Amino acid sequence: MRRERHTPAGLVVELDGPIADDLRGYAVRKVAAVLGRADRRVLHARVRVSGPSAPDRGRPVTAAANIDLEGTLLRVRCTGSTPREAVDRLVDRLDERVRRAALHWEARRGRVFHGEPHEWRHGYPSSPGPGPEPTGVAE
């Protein structure tokens, strides 16, 4: 069985600060590869890489991603000493979040738990309950 890949059509990468423009293509390739492995459609994907205005001060470069997987919102933020390092860390963390979102999606849909027959679980009624009460009117 072949799984359909959901690649984001509108992946937006914003560069803020003194960051070379070739990082945009690098970030698009890396993030699109991770989102292509998602089990749901990507409705919105935005990545922002921002560097300090004075790079010699030792402040880290920040990379952040906001992803909408059919209503599940993922937010990932990482720092690195270089823009590529920040994007690489972001991609690693995003890959983990996408994988975990898929596991939680299955659990919420009841595809993971396999209990014993007639096992009572908190929040579920133990039986359908009694039928309608008699009204006293002859039918």
Beta strands, then each sheet from edge to edge (+ up, - down):
strand 1: 11-16
strand 2: 42-50
strand 3: 61-69
strand 4: 72-80
sheet 1: 1+ 2+ 3- 4+
end
